[in-house]
């Protein structure tokens, strides 16, 4: 089984597929721009692409920050002590 991450918001999705414990692909799919308060049409395509890139960067930033959150063995031992 290969782990994957799927985040859905109305008709928009962020998908991330993993292989060998590494994220190989992060994909943002926006099927209805109105879900993100953007009007449909070619004139808005660049803005829609920018929004998709921002979503992608935010997902990767949250993952990067969460991977650096480490509790030391001393901290874990402290939590297990009675008050």
HTML snippet that shows the backbone in 3Dmol.js (N, CA, C, O; Angstrom):
<script src="https://3Dmol.org/build/3Dmol-min.js"></script>
<div id="view" style="width:600px;height:400px;position:relative"></div>
<script>
const pdb = `
ATOM      1  N   UNK A   1       0.836  -1.184   0.000  1.00  0.00           N
ATOM      2  CA  UNK A   1       0.000   0.000   0.000  1.00  0.00           C
ATOM      3  C   UNK A   1       0.877   1.242   0.000  1.00  0.00           C
ATOM      4  O   UNK A   1       1.781   1.357   0.828  1.00  0.00           O
ATOM      5  N   UNK A   2       0.633   2.150  -0.891  1.00  0.00           N
ATOM      6  CA  UNK A   2       1.366   3.408  -0.957  1.00  0.00           C
ATOM      7  C   UNK A   2       0.528   4.502  -0.286  1.00  0.00           C
ATOM      8  O   UNK A   2      -0.608   4.736  -0.700  1.00  0.00           O
ATOM      9  N   UNK A   3       1.059   5.171   0.733  1.00  0.00           N
ATOM     10  CA  UNK A   3       0.295   6.245   1.367  1.00  0.00           C
ATOM     11  C   UNK A   3       0.082   7.397   0.401  1.00  0.00           C
ATOM     12  O   UNK A   3       0.900   7.644  -0.485  1.00  0.00           O
ATOM     13  N   UNK A   4      -1.018   8.090   0.586  1.00  0.00           N
ATOM     14  CA  UNK A   4      -1.281   9.274  -0.219  1.00  0.00           C
ATOM     15  C   UNK A   4      -2.096  10.258   0.613  1.00  0.00           C
ATOM     16  O   UNK A   4      -2.712   9.893   1.614  1.00  0.00           O
ATOM     17  N   UNK A   5      -2.085  11.491   0.180  1.00  0.00           N
ATOM     18  CA  UNK A   5      -2.810  12.558   0.864  1.00  0.00           C
ATOM     19  C   UNK A   5      -3.822  13.136  -0.114  1.00  0.00           C
ATOM     20  O   UNK A   5      -3.470  13.498  -1.237  1.00  0.00           O
ATOM     21  N   UNK A   6      -5.081  13.223   0.313  1.00  0.00           N
ATOM     22  CA  UNK A   6      -6.138  13.805  -0.511  1.00  0.00           C
ATOM     23  C   UNK A   6      -6.876  14.830   0.343  1.00  0.00           C
ATOM     24  O   UNK A   6      -7.384  14.505   1.416  1.00  0.00           O
ATOM     25  N   UNK A   7      -6.931  16.059  -0.138  1.00  0.00           N
ATOM     26  CA  UNK A   7      -7.670  17.114   0.546  1.00  0.00           C
ATOM     27  C   UNK A   7      -8.692  17.648  -0.445  1.00  0.00           C
ATOM     28  O   UNK A   7      -8.337  18.065  -1.548  1.00  0.00           O
ATOM     29  N   UNK A   8      -9.955  17.634  -0.054  1.00  0.00           N
ATOM     30  CA  UNK A   8     -11.021  18.091  -0.936  1.00  0.00           C
ATOM     31  C   UNK A   8     -11.669  19.336  -0.359  1.00  0.00           C
ATOM     32  O   UNK A   8     -11.881  19.443   0.849  1.00  0.00           O
ATOM     33  N   UNK A   9     -11.981  20.279  -1.245  1.00  0.00           N
ATOM     34  CA  UNK A   9     -12.761  21.467  -0.883  1.00  0.00           C
ATOM     35  C   UNK A   9     -13.744  21.695  -2.020  1.00  0.00           C
ATOM     36  O   UNK A   9     -13.357  22.113  -3.112  1.00  0.00           O
ATOM     37  N   UNK A  10     -15.001  21.422  -1.763  1.00  0.00           N
ATOM     38  CA  UNK A  10     -16.059  21.511  -2.765  1.00  0.00           C
ATOM     39  C   UNK A  10     -15.658  20.722  -4.012  1.00  0.00           C
ATOM     40  O   UNK A  10     -15.598  19.493  -3.956  1.00  0.00           O
ATOM     41  N   UNK A  11     -15.383  21.386  -5.129  1.00  0.00           N
ATOM     42  CA  UNK A  11     -15.007  20.697  -6.366  1.00  0.00           C
ATOM     43  C   UNK A  11     -13.514  20.815  -6.655  1.00  0.00           C
ATOM     44  O   UNK A  11     -13.082  20.571  -7.782  1.00  0.00           O
ATOM     45  N   UNK A  12     -12.733  21.182  -5.663  1.00  0.00           N
ATOM     46  CA  UNK A  12     -11.289  21.339  -5.831  1.00  0.00           C
ATOM     47  C   UNK A  12     -10.572  20.317  -4.949  1.00  0.00           C
ATOM     48  O   UNK A  12     -11.075  19.916  -3.899  1.00  0.00           O
ATOM     49  N   UNK A  13      -9.387  19.906  -5.399  1.00  0.00           N
ATOM     50  CA  UNK A  13      -8.681  18.836  -4.700  1.00  0.00           C
ATOM     51  C   UNK A  13      -7.180  19.103  -4.685  1.00  0.00           C
ATOM     52  O   UNK A  13      -6.623  19.670  -5.624  1.00  0.00           O
ATOM     53  N   UNK A  14      -6.542  18.683  -3.600  1.00  0.00           N
ATOM     54  CA  UNK A  14      -5.089  18.610  -3.537  1.00  0.00           C
ATOM     55  C   UNK A  14      -4.764  17.142  -3.317  1.00  0.00           C
ATOM     56  O   UNK A  14      -5.262  16.514  -2.383  1.00  0.00           O
ATOM     57  N   UNK A  15      -3.932  16.611  -4.179  1.00  0.00           N
ATOM     58  CA  UNK A  15      -3.550  15.203  -4.072  1.00  0.00           C
ATOM     59  C   UNK A  15      -2.033  15.126  -4.010  1.00  0.00           C
ATOM     60  O   UNK A  15      -1.323  15.832  -4.725  1.00  0.00           O
ATOM     61  N   UNK A  16      -1.566  14.260  -3.149  1.00  0.00           N
ATOM     62  CA  UNK A  16      -0.122  14.052  -3.031  1.00  0.00           C
ATOM     63  C   UNK A  16       0.112  12.550  -2.968  1.00  0.00           C
ATOM     64  O   UNK A  16      -0.467  11.847  -2.140  1.00  0.00           O
ATOM     65  N   UNK A  17       0.961  12.081  -3.848  1.00  0.00           N
ATOM     66  CA  UNK A  17       1.252  10.654  -3.936  1.00  0.00           C
ATOM     67  C   UNK A  17       2.663  10.388  -3.456  1.00  0.00           C
ATOM     68  O   UNK A  17       3.584  11.139  -3.775  1.00  0.00           O
ATOM     69  N   UNK A  18       2.837   9.325  -2.692  1.00  0.00           N
ATOM     70  CA  UNK A  18       4.122   8.981  -2.094  1.00  0.00           C
ATOM     71  C   UNK A  18       4.660   7.692  -2.704  1.00  0.00           C
ATOM     72  O   UNK A  18       3.901   6.803  -3.091  1.00  0.00           O
ATOM     73  N   UNK A  19       5.976   7.610  -2.780  1.00  0.00           N
ATOM     74  CA  UNK A  19       6.636   6.381  -3.203  1.00  0.00           C
ATOM     75  C   UNK A  19       7.984   6.343  -2.506  1.00  0.00           C
ATOM     76  O   UNK A  19       8.725   7.327  -2.526  1.00  0.00           O
ATOM     77  N   UNK A  20       8.302   5.229  -1.898  1.00  0.00           N
ATOM     78  CA  UNK A  20       9.569   5.066  -1.182  1.00  0.00           C
ATOM     79  C   UNK A  20       9.771   6.165  -0.130  1.00  0.00           C
ATOM     80  O   UNK A  20      10.862   6.718   0.009  1.00  0.00           O
ATOM     81  N   UNK A  21       8.703   6.464   0.599  1.00  0.00           N
ATOM     82  CA  UNK A  21       8.734   7.437   1.711  1.00  0.00           C
ATOM     83  C   UNK A  21       9.049   8.854   1.258  1.00  0.00           C
ATOM     84  O   UNK A  21       9.507   9.665   2.063  1.00  0.00           O
ATOM     85  N   UNK A  22       8.819   9.167   0.003  1.00  0.00           N
ATOM     86  CA  UNK A  22       9.067  10.520  -0.502  1.00  0.00           C
ATOM     87  C   UNK A  22       7.847  10.999  -1.267  1.00  0.00           C
ATOM     88  O   UNK A  22       7.208  10.227  -1.982  1.00  0.00           O
ATOM     89  N   UNK A  23       7.531  12.259  -1.116  1.00  0.00           N
ATOM     90  CA  UNK A  23       6.430  12.835  -1.892  1.00  0.00           C
ATOM     91  C   UNK A  23       6.946  13.124  -3.291  1.00  0.00           C
ATOM     92  O   UNK A  23       7.815  13.975  -3.477  1.00  0.00           O
ATOM     93  N   UNK A  24       6.419  12.427  -4.254  1.00  0.00           N
ATOM     94  CA  UNK A  24       6.883  12.618  -5.620  1.00  0.00           C
ATOM     95  C   UNK A  24       6.049  13.632  -6.379  1.00  0.00           C
ATOM     96  O   UNK A  24       6.551  14.292  -7.288  1.00  0.00           O
ATOM     97  N   UNK A  25       4.789  13.762  -6.017  1.00  0.00           N
ATOM     98  CA  UNK A  25       3.928  14.620  -6.807  1.00  0.00           C
ATOM     99  C   UNK A  25       2.873  15.253  -5.923  1.00  0.00           C
ATOM    100  O   UNK A  25       2.196  14.568  -5.157  1.00  0.00           O
ATOM    101  N   UNK A  26       2.739  16.549  -6.032  1.00  0.00           N
ATOM    102  CA  UNK A  26       1.660  17.276  -5.377  1.00  0.00           C
ATOM    103  C   UNK A  26       0.869  17.957  -6.482  1.00  0.00           C
ATOM    104  O   UNK A  26       1.426  18.708  -7.283  1.00  0.00           O
ATOM    105  N   UNK A  27      -0.410  17.697  -6.522  1.00  0.00           N
ATOM    106  CA  UNK A  27      -1.243  18.139  -7.639  1.00  0.00           C
ATOM    107  C   UNK A  27      -2.460  18.877  -7.100  1.00  0.00           C
ATOM    108  O   UNK A  27      -3.162  18.371  -6.224  1.00  0.00           O
ATOM    109  N   UNK A  28      -2.708  20.070  -7.624  1.00  0.00           N
ATOM    110  CA  UNK A  28      -3.890  20.846  -7.271  1.00  0.00           C
ATOM    111  C   UNK A  28      -4.825  20.824  -8.478  1.00  0.00           C
ATOM    112  O   UNK A  28      -4.428  21.195  -9.582  1.00  0.00           O
ATOM    113  N   UNK A  29      -6.065  20.389  -8.264  1.00  0.00           N
ATOM    114  CA  UNK A  29      -7.064  20.352  -9.323  1.00  0.00           C
ATOM    115  C   UNK A  29      -8.228  21.234  -8.912  1.00  0.00           C
ATOM    116  O   UNK A  29      -8.856  21.010  -7.877  1.00  0.00           O
ATOM    117  N   UNK A  30      -8.512  22.236  -9.729  1.00  0.00           N
ATOM    118  CA  UNK A  30      -9.628  23.150  -9.456  1.00  0.00           C
ATOM    119  C   UNK A  30     -10.648  22.934 -10.568  1.00  0.00           C
ATOM    120  O   UNK A  30     -10.465  23.420 -11.684  1.00  0.00           O
ATOM    121  N   UNK A  31     -11.715  22.211 -10.269  1.00  0.00           N
ATOM    122  CA  UNK A  31     -12.723  21.899 -11.275  1.00  0.00           C
ATOM    123  C   UNK A  31     -13.771  22.991 -11.421  1.00  0.00           C
ATOM    124  O   UNK A  31     -14.402  23.109 -12.471  1.00  0.00           O
ATOM    125  N   UNK A  32     -13.959  23.784 -10.385  1.00  0.00           N
ATOM    126  CA  UNK A  32     -14.912  24.893 -10.450  1.00  0.00           C
ATOM    127  C   UNK A  32     -14.267  26.113  -9.800  1.00  0.00           C
ATOM    128  O   UNK A  32     -14.206  26.192  -8.573  1.00  0.00           O
ATOM    129  N   UNK A  33     -13.786  27.066 -10.596  1.00  0.00           N
ATOM    130  CA  UNK A  33     -13.108  28.241 -10.034  1.00  0.00           C
ATOM    131  C   UNK A  33     -13.971  29.037  -9.062  1.00  0.00           C
ATOM    132  O   UNK A  33     -13.450  29.737  -8.193  1.00  0.00           O
ATOM    133  N   UNK A  34     -15.277  28.931  -9.206  1.00  0.00           N
ATOM    134  CA  UNK A  34     -16.164  29.688  -8.310  1.00  0.00           C
ATOM    135  C   UNK A  34     -16.069  29.204  -6.863  1.00  0.00           C
ATOM    136  O   UNK A  34     -16.415  29.933  -5.934  1.00  0.00           O
ATOM    137  N   UNK A  35     -15.594  27.960  -6.677  1.00  0.00           N
ATOM    138  CA  UNK A  35     -15.355  27.475  -5.316  1.00  0.00           C
ATOM    139  C   UNK A  35     -14.339  28.348  -4.592  1.00  0.00           C
ATOM    140  O   UNK A  35     -14.367  28.455  -3.366  1.00  0.00           O
ATOM    141  N   UNK A  36     -13.447  28.966  -5.345  1.00  0.00           N
ATOM    142  CA  UNK A  36     -12.393  29.812  -4.779  1.00  0.00           C
ATOM    143  C   UNK A  36     -12.656  31.285  -5.065  1.00  0.00           C
ATOM    144  O   UNK A  36     -11.738  32.103  -5.016  1.00  0.00           O
ATOM    145  N   UNK A  37     -13.895  31.620  -5.361  1.00  0.00           N
ATOM    146  CA  UNK A  37     -14.330  32.989  -5.614  1.00  0.00           C
ATOM    147  C   UNK A  37     -13.617  33.624  -6.810  1.00  0.00           C
ATOM    148  O   UNK A  37     -13.273  34.806  -6.792  1.00  0.00           O
ATOM    149  N   UNK A  38     -13.403  32.810  -7.848  1.00  0.00           N
ATOM    150  CA  UNK A  38     -12.788  33.283  -9.083  1.00  0.00           C
ATOM    151  C   UNK A  38     -13.780  32.988 -10.203  1.00  0.00           C
ATOM    152  O   UNK A  38     -14.348  31.898 -10.265  1.00  0.00           O
ATOM    153  N   UNK A  39     -13.983  33.959 -11.082  1.00  0.00           N
ATOM    154  CA  UNK A  39     -14.914  33.769 -12.189  1.00  0.00           C
ATOM    155  C   UNK A  39     -14.318  32.856 -13.246  1.00  0.00           C
ATOM    156  O   UNK A  39     -13.104  32.824 -13.450  1.00  0.00           O
ATOM    157  N   UNK A  40     -15.185  32.119 -13.909  1.00  0.00           N
ATOM    158  CA  UNK A  40     -14.750  31.253 -15.001  1.00  0.00           C
ATOM    159  C   UNK A  40     -14.379  32.112 -16.208  1.00  0.00           C
ATOM    160  O   UNK A  40     -14.924  33.199 -16.403  1.00  0.00           O
ATOM    161  N   UNK A  41     -13.446  31.610 -17.011  1.00  0.00           N
ATOM    162  CA  UNK A  41     -13.086  32.292 -18.248  1.00  0.00           C
ATOM    163  C   UNK A  41     -11.583  32.393 -18.417  1.00  0.00           C
ATOM    164  O   UNK A  41     -10.830  32.421 -17.443  1.00  0.00           O
ATOM    165  N   UNK A  42     -11.163  32.447 -19.671  1.00  0.00           N
ATOM    166  CA  UNK A  42      -9.734  32.522 -19.976  1.00  0.00           C
ATOM    167  C   UNK A  42      -9.032  33.744 -19.384  1.00  0.00           C
ATOM    168  O   UNK A  42      -7.867  33.632 -19.003  1.00  0.00           O
ATOM    169  N   UNK A  43      -9.687  34.906 -19.290  1.00  0.00           N
ATOM    170  CA  UNK A  43      -8.987  36.057 -18.694  1.00  0.00           C
ATOM    171  C   UNK A  43      -8.536  35.810 -17.250  1.00  0.00           C
ATOM    172  O   UNK A  43      -7.612  36.472 -16.777  1.00  0.00           O
ATOM    173  N   UNK A  44      -9.167  34.877 -16.548  1.00  0.00           N
ATOM    174  CA  UNK A  44      -8.831  34.604 -15.147  1.00  0.00           C
ATOM    175  C   UNK A  44      -7.901  33.405 -14.983  1.00  0.00           C
ATOM    176  O   UNK A  44      -7.599  33.012 -13.856  1.00  0.00           O
ATOM    177  N   UNK A  45      -7.447  32.825 -16.077  1.00  0.00           N
ATOM    178  CA  UNK A  45      -6.642  31.609 -16.007  1.00  0.00           C
ATOM    179  C   UNK A  45      -5.324  31.828 -15.263  1.00  0.00           C
ATOM    180  O   UNK A  45      -4.930  30.987 -14.455  1.00  0.00           O
ATOM    181  N   UNK A  46      -4.639  32.940 -15.521  1.00  0.00           N
ATOM    182  CA  UNK A  46      -3.370  33.207 -14.821  1.00  0.00           C
ATOM    183  C   UNK A  46      -3.588  33.370 -13.319  1.00  0.00           C
ATOM    184  O   UNK A  46      -2.796  32.881 -12.513  1.00  0.00           O
ATOM    185  N   UNK A  47      -4.665  34.059 -12.950  1.00  0.00           N
ATOM    186  CA  UNK A  47      -4.965  34.228 -11.524  1.00  0.00           C
ATOM    187  C   UNK A  47      -5.287  32.879 -10.889  1.00  0.00           C
ATOM    188  O   UNK A  47      -4.869  32.604  -9.764  1.00  0.00           O
ATOM    189  N   UNK A  48      -6.029  32.037 -11.608  1.00  0.00           N
ATOM    190  CA  UNK A  48      -6.371  30.711 -11.106  1.00  0.00           C
ATOM    191  C   UNK A  48      -5.119  29.865 -10.931  1.00  0.00           C
ATOM    192  O   UNK A  48      -5.004  29.119  -9.959  1.00  0.00           O
ATOM    193  N   UNK A  49      -4.193  29.975 -11.855  1.00  0.00           N
ATOM    194  CA  UNK A  49      -2.933  29.242 -11.739  1.00  0.00           C
ATOM    195  C   UNK A  49      -2.134  29.720 -10.529  1.00  0.00           C
ATOM    196  O   UNK A  49      -1.557  28.909  -9.804  1.00  0.00           O
ATOM    197  N   UNK A  50      -2.098  31.037 -10.310  1.00  0.00           N
ATOM    198  CA  UNK A  50      -1.406  31.583  -9.136  1.00  0.00           C
ATOM    199  C   UNK A  50      -2.016  31.051  -7.844  1.00  0.00           C
ATOM    200  O   UNK A  50      -1.293  30.706  -6.909  1.00  0.00           O
ATOM    201  N   UNK A  51      -3.330  30.984  -7.792  1.00  0.00           N
ATOM    202  CA  UNK A  51      -4.010  30.476  -6.598  1.00  0.00           C
ATOM    203  C   UNK A  51      -3.650  29.009  -6.379  1.00  0.00           C
ATOM    204  O   UNK A  51      -3.394  28.596  -5.248  1.00  0.00           O
ATOM    205  N   UNK A  52      -3.629  28.220  -7.455  1.00  0.00           N
ATOM    206  CA  UNK A  52      -3.241  26.813  -7.348  1.00  0.00           C
ATOM    207  C   UNK A  52      -1.821  26.652  -6.830  1.00  0.00           C
ATOM    208  O   UNK A  52      -1.550  25.775  -6.009  1.00  0.00           O
ATOM    209  N   UNK A  53      -0.903  27.506  -7.316  1.00  0.00           N
ATOM    210  CA  UNK A  53       0.490  27.454  -6.841  1.00  0.00           C
ATOM    211  C   UNK A  53       0.587  27.848  -5.373  1.00  0.00           C
ATOM    212  O   UNK A  53       1.383  27.274  -4.630  1.00  0.00           O
ATOM    213  N   UNK A  54      -0.217  28.826  -4.947  1.00  0.00           N
ATOM    214  CA  UNK A  54      -0.224  29.222  -3.535  1.00  0.00           C
ATOM    215  C   UNK A  54      -0.715  28.078  -2.654  1.00  0.00           C
ATOM    216  O   UNK A  54      -0.163  27.833  -1.581  1.00  0.00           O
ATOM    217  N   UNK A  55      -1.747  27.383  -3.105  1.00  0.00           N
ATOM    218  CA  UNK A  55      -2.263  26.236  -2.353  1.00  0.00           C
ATOM    219  C   UNK A  55      -1.189  25.166  -2.239  1.00  0.00           C
ATOM    220  O   UNK A  55      -0.974  24.603  -1.165  1.00  0.00           O
ATOM    221  N   UNK A  56      -0.521  24.891  -3.342  1.00  0.00           N
ATOM    222  CA  UNK A  56       0.547  23.894  -3.369  1.00  0.00           C
ATOM    223  C   UNK A  56       1.662  24.275  -2.400  1.00  0.00           C
ATOM    224  O   UNK A  56       2.115  23.440  -1.617  1.00  0.00           O
ATOM    225  N   UNK A  57       2.108  25.531  -2.448  1.00  0.00           N
ATOM    226  CA  UNK A  57       3.177  25.996  -1.543  1.00  0.00           C
ATOM    227  C   UNK A  57       2.762  25.885  -0.087  1.00  0.00           C
ATOM    228  O   UNK A  57       3.569  25.507   0.762  1.00  0.00           O
ATOM    229  N   UNK A  58       1.506  26.211   0.209  1.00  0.00           N
ATOM    230  CA  UNK A  58       1.021  26.164   1.599  1.00  0.00           C
ATOM    231  C   UNK A  58       1.019  24.727   2.124  1.00  0.00           C
ATOM    232  O   UNK A  58       1.411  24.489   3.266  1.00  0.00           O
ATOM    233  N   UNK A  59       0.582  23.772   1.307  1.00  0.00           N
ATOM    234  CA  UNK A  59       0.600  22.365   1.719  1.00  0.00           C
ATOM    235  C   UNK A  59       2.027  21.927   2.012  1.00  0.00           C
ATOM    236  O   UNK A  59       2.287  21.296   3.037  1.00  0.00           O
ATOM    237  N   UNK A  60       2.950  22.259   1.117  1.00  0.00           N
ATOM    238  CA  UNK A  60       4.346  21.867   1.311  1.00  0.00           C
ATOM    239  C   UNK A  60       4.962  22.563   2.523  1.00  0.00           C
ATOM    240  O   UNK A  60       5.780  21.969   3.225  1.00  0.00           O
ATOM    241  N   UNK A  61       4.579  23.813   2.773  1.00  0.00           N
ATOM    242  CA  UNK A  61       5.099  24.534   3.936  1.00  0.00           C
ATOM    243  C   UNK A  61       4.611  23.899   5.234  1.00  0.00           C
ATOM    244  O   UNK A  61       5.389  23.728   6.172  1.00  0.00           O
ATOM    245  N   UNK A  62       3.338  23.550   5.291  1.00  0.00           N
ATOM    246  CA  UNK A  62       2.789  22.908   6.492  1.00  0.00           C
ATOM    247  C   UNK A  62       3.483  21.574   6.738  1.00  0.00           C
ATOM    248  O   UNK A  62       3.787  21.235   7.882  1.00  0.00           O
ATOM    249  N   UNK A  63       3.734  20.819   5.677  1.00  0.00           N
ATOM    250  CA  UNK A  63       4.435  19.547   5.837  1.00  0.00           C
ATOM    251  C   UNK A  63       5.866  19.759   6.313  1.00  0.00           C
ATOM    252  O   UNK A  63       6.352  19.030   7.177  1.00  0.00           O
ATOM    253  N   UNK A  64       6.527  20.742   5.757  1.00  0.00           N
ATOM    254  CA  UNK A  64       7.916  21.010   6.157  1.00  0.00           C
ATOM    255  C   UNK A  64       7.983  21.384   7.631  1.00  0.00           C
ATOM    256  O   UNK A  64       8.836  20.882   8.363  1.00  0.00           O
ATOM    257  N   UNK A  65       7.097  22.254   8.064  1.00  0.00           N
ATOM    258  CA  UNK A  65       7.089  22.693   9.468  1.00  0.00           C
ATOM    259  C   UNK A  65       6.742  21.528  10.383  1.00  0.00           C
ATOM    260  O   UNK A  65       7.359  21.360  11.434  1.00  0.00           O
ATOM    261  N   UNK A  66       5.761  20.723   9.993  1.00  0.00           N
ATOM    262  CA  UNK A  66       5.340  19.621  10.867  1.00  0.00           C
ATOM    263  C   UNK A  66       6.409  18.532  10.967  1.00  0.00           C
ATOM    264  O   UNK A  66       6.470  17.821  11.971  1.00  0.00           O
ATOM    265  N   UNK A  67       7.239  18.395   9.954  1.00  0.00           N
ATOM    266  CA  UNK A  67       8.293  17.377  10.009  1.00  0.00           C
ATOM    267  C   UNK A  67       9.430  17.774  10.939  1.00  0.00           C
ATOM    268  O   UNK A  67      10.212  16.919  11.357  1.00  0.00           O
ATOM    269  N   UNK A  68       9.533  19.058  11.270  1.00  0.00           N
ATOM    270  CA  UNK A  68      10.594  19.514  12.155  1.00  0.00           C
ATOM    271  C   UNK A  68      10.127  19.636  13.604  1.00  0.00           C
ATOM    272  O   UNK A  68      10.852  20.148  14.457  1.00  0.00           O
ATOM    273  N   UNK A  69       8.930  19.168  13.870  1.00  0.00           N
ATOM    274  CA  UNK A  69       8.384  19.210  15.229  1.00  0.00           C
ATOM    275  C   UNK A  69       8.751  17.892  15.915  1.00  0.00           C
ATOM    276  O   UNK A  69       8.140  16.853  15.662  1.00  0.00           O
ATOM    277  N   UNK A  70       9.752  17.956  16.780  1.00  0.00           N
ATOM    278  CA  UNK A  70      10.260  16.742  17.405  1.00  0.00           C
ATOM    279  C   UNK A  70      10.289  16.922  18.923  1.00  0.00           C
ATOM    280  O   UNK A  70      10.732  17.952  19.432  1.00  0.00           O
ATOM    281  N   UNK A  71       9.816  15.916  19.621  1.00  0.00           N
ATOM    282  CA  UNK A  71       9.946  15.906  21.068  1.00  0.00           C
ATOM    283  C   UNK A  71      11.137  15.024  21.421  1.00  0.00           C
ATOM    284  O   UNK A  71      11.275  13.913  20.908  1.00  0.00           O
ATOM    285  N   UNK A  72      11.978  15.523  22.288  1.00  0.00           N
ATOM    286  CA  UNK A  72      13.134  14.740  22.720  1.00  0.00           C
ATOM    287  C   UNK A  72      12.680  13.672  23.712  1.00  0.00           C
ATOM    288  O   UNK A  72      11.563  13.724  24.228  1.00  0.00           O
ATOM    289  N   UNK A  73      13.545  12.719  23.968  1.00  0.00           N
ATOM    290  CA  UNK A  73      13.220  11.666  24.931  1.00  0.00           C
ATOM    291  C   UNK A  73      13.021  12.264  26.320  1.00  0.00           C
ATOM    292  O   UNK A  73      12.166  11.799  27.073  1.00  0.00           O
ATOM    293  N   UNK A  74      13.806  13.298  26.674  1.00  0.00           N
ATOM    294  CA  UNK A  74      13.630  13.958  27.969  1.00  0.00           C
ATOM    295  C   UNK A  74      12.247  14.590  28.086  1.00  0.00           C
ATOM    296  O   UNK A  74      11.611  14.505  29.136  1.00  0.00           O
ATOM    297  N   UNK A  75      11.784  15.220  27.020  1.00  0.00           N
ATOM    298  CA  UNK A  75      10.459  15.844  27.038  1.00  0.00           C
ATOM    299  C   UNK A  75       9.369  14.774  27.185  1.00  0.00           C
ATOM    300  O   UNK A  75       8.420  14.963  27.945  1.00  0.00           O
ATOM    301  N   UNK A  76       9.496  13.666  26.473  1.00  0.00           N
ATOM    302  CA  UNK A  76       8.519  12.581  26.605  1.00  0.00           C
ATOM    303  C   UNK A  76       8.524  12.006  28.013  1.00  0.00           C
ATOM    304  O   UNK A  76       7.462  11.717  28.563  1.00  0.00           O
ATOM    305  N   UNK A  77       9.699  11.837  28.606  1.00  0.00           N
ATOM    306  CA  UNK A  77       9.793  11.334  29.975  1.00  0.00           C
ATOM    307  C   UNK A  77       9.115  12.295  30.959  1.00  0.00           C
ATOM    308  O   UNK A  77       8.444  11.860  31.895  1.00  0.00           O
ATOM    309  N   UNK A  78       9.295  13.602  30.740  1.00  0.00           N
ATOM    310  CA  UNK A  78       8.684  14.624  31.594  1.00  0.00           C
ATOM    311  C   UNK A  78       7.153  14.513  31.553  1.00  0.00           C
ATOM    312  O   UNK A  78       6.494  14.647  32.584  1.00  0.00           O
ATOM    313  N   UNK A  79       6.594  14.268  30.370  1.00  0.00           N
ATOM    314  CA  UNK A  79       5.129  14.159  30.242  1.00  0.00           C
ATOM    315  C   UNK A  79       4.592  12.923  30.948  1.00  0.00           C
ATOM    316  O   UNK A  79       3.429  12.898  31.350  1.00  0.00           O
ATOM    317  N   UNK A  80       5.411  11.913  31.101  1.00  0.00           N
ATOM    318  CA  UNK A  80       4.940  10.669  31.705  1.00  0.00           C
ATOM    319  C   UNK A  80       5.047  10.700  33.223  1.00  0.00           C
ATOM    320  O   UNK A  80       4.508   9.811  33.883  1.00  0.00           O
ATOM    321  N   UNK A  81       5.712  11.672  33.792  1.00  0.00           N
ATOM    322  CA  UNK A  81       5.864  11.762  35.238  1.00  0.00           C
ATOM    323  C   UNK A  81       4.566  12.252  35.875  1.00  0.00           C
ATOM    324  O   UNK A  81       3.883  13.107  35.310  1.00  0.00           O
ATOM    325  N   UNK A  82       4.222  11.720  37.040  1.00  0.00           N
ATOM    326  CA  UNK A  82       3.031  12.229  37.740  1.00  0.00           C
ATOM    327  C   UNK A  82       3.249  13.678  38.164  1.00  0.00           C
ATOM    328  O   UNK A  82       4.377  14.118  38.387  1.00  0.00           O
ATOM    329  N   UNK A  83       2.163  14.390  38.267  1.00  0.00           N
ATOM    330  CA  UNK A  83       2.253  15.823  38.596  1.00  0.00           C
ATOM    331  C   UNK A  83       2.474  16.028  40.051  1.00  0.00           C
ATOM    332  O   UNK A  83       2.574  17.167  40.506  1.00  0.00           O
TER     333      UNK A  83
END
`;
const viewer = $3Dmol.createViewer("view");
viewer.addModel(pdb, "pdb");
viewer.setStyle({}, {cartoon: {color: "spectrum"}});
viewer.zoomTo();
viewer.render();
</script>
